[in-house]
Amino acid sequence: MKLGTKFIHAGAEPDPSTGAIMTPIYQTSTFVQAAPGQHKGYEYARSQNPTRTALEAALAEIENGKYGLAFSSGVAATDAVIKLLEPGDEVIAGNDMYGGTYRLFSKVFQKFGIKFLYIDQTDAANVEKAITERTKLIWTETPTNPLMNIADIAAIAAIAKQHNVLLCVDNTFASPYLQNPLDLGADMVMHSSTKYLGGHSDVIQGALMMNDSGLREKLYFIQKSCGAVPGPMDCFLVLRGIKTLHVRMQRHCENGHQIAHFLRNHPAVQNVYWCGFEDHPNYAIAKKQMRDFGGMMSFTLKDDSIENATRVLSSTKLFSLAESLGGVESLINHPASMTHASIPREERIKNGLTDSLIRLSVGIEDAEDLIDDLNRAIG
Ligand SMILES: *Cc1c(COP(=O)(O)O)cnc(C)c1O
């Protein structure tokens, strides 16, 4: 089955009691039993809810996995994965990843005795070098935020298998339209469904997908025991979002392509970070593992001052200044003062995240209007 057909039909069955084509929002906390233990698979809505069940089936299908689990946020999904581990275990993470993931690892889990290593994963050999007897998990995010670096999922998966270590890939930036980490050998895929899966900036939610039934049992146990489950209305919103993922992503990619090239040719722009340029350092891997290059990118200005960046950031009209990404509307963000402000300036600049770096989540408006908006703002 092709992608578009899959996204529209994934997890969708007419409601058995009425034939409703759209999955009903089962806004209920509990389910009545005929006699103790005599129920239809639903007892209490933290453990199971029919709207969530439909979504979880859809989540599995869109990542070519056997199982899907939905969480109340992307970080709640990440939290569940780390709860598979024990004190003393080690995790190899990336050195350029979502700030909230770094905060969860370093500020919450480290004090429970789990050790996190942050390394450059654009070279898979670095991952292999970092593995010790205590390594239990590799956490890979690709493309990375905000510099759009690419890690080779298949190469890292092969290393993980060889050393009997789990690999979880944060696939939020790419979405299942652009890449499917389970097909490349990853054990788990994580999504912030808040972004491209939901697609309309109206819901916070997370997802995990996997093929191994033992892993699914452990993660389901954590989901119901820790309780970070999404409500039925939010499950409905993500189910609805998934149905248009392919048409939205197609436009995100087309607009992304045009805007990346416009920026690259602009005389006031210094660098553009977008994985679709043939001279991007990881272009060959991006081309191999992704179907297209998406609508996320960053750029720096020749006048690399915070003042100049601030001027641009406050002058766009169609690009709204806000955190988050993946919605139909375009967003503009300033990592140095917003998402990555907690990183010391020197450290930040050493990693290429300069004062004027601006991140774009290119939406699905008409590209000409978006280019006019940026052109006016950059000046
Ligand atoms: C937003 C985001 C998360 C966290 O997801 P929430 O839904 O905000 O909890 C994790 N990883 C990436 C890459 C993200 O962009």
The ligand as a MOL file (V3000), in Angstrom:
LIG
                    3D

  0  0  0     0  0            999 V3000
M  V30 BEGIN CTAB
M  V30 COUNTS 15 15 0 0 0
M  V30 BEGIN ATOM
M  V30 1 C 8.6700 18.9250 20.4430 0
M  V30 2 C 9.6820 17.8430 20.3990 0
M  V30 3 C 9.7660 16.8760 21.4210 0
M  V30 4 C 8.8960 16.9390 22.6610 0
M  V30 5 O 7.5530 16.7590 22.3760 0
M  V30 6 P 6.3510 17.4340 23.2250 0
M  V30 7 O 5.1450 16.9800 22.4910 0
M  V30 8 O 6.5710 18.9220 23.1830 0
M  V30 9 O 6.4540 16.9000 24.6110 0
M  V30 10 C 10.7120 15.8750 21.2890 0
M  V30 11 N 11.5440 15.8120 20.2200 0
M  V30 12 C 11.4990 16.7270 19.2310 0
M  V30 13 C 12.4420 16.6110 18.0830 0
M  V30 14 C 10.5710 17.7690 19.2840 0
M  V30 15 O 10.5440 18.6890 18.3000 0
M  V30 END ATOM
M  V30 BEGIN BOND
M  V30 1 1 1 2
M  V30 2 1 2 3
M  V30 3 2 2 14
M  V30 4 1 3 4
M  V30 5 2 3 10
M  V30 6 1 4 5
M  V30 7 1 5 6
M  V30 8 2 6 7
M  V30 9 1 6 8
M  V30 10 1 6 9
M  V30 11 1 10 11
M  V30 12 2 11 12
M  V30 13 1 12 13
M  V30 14 1 12 14
M  V30 15 1 14 15
M  V30 END BOND
M  V30 END CTAB
M  END
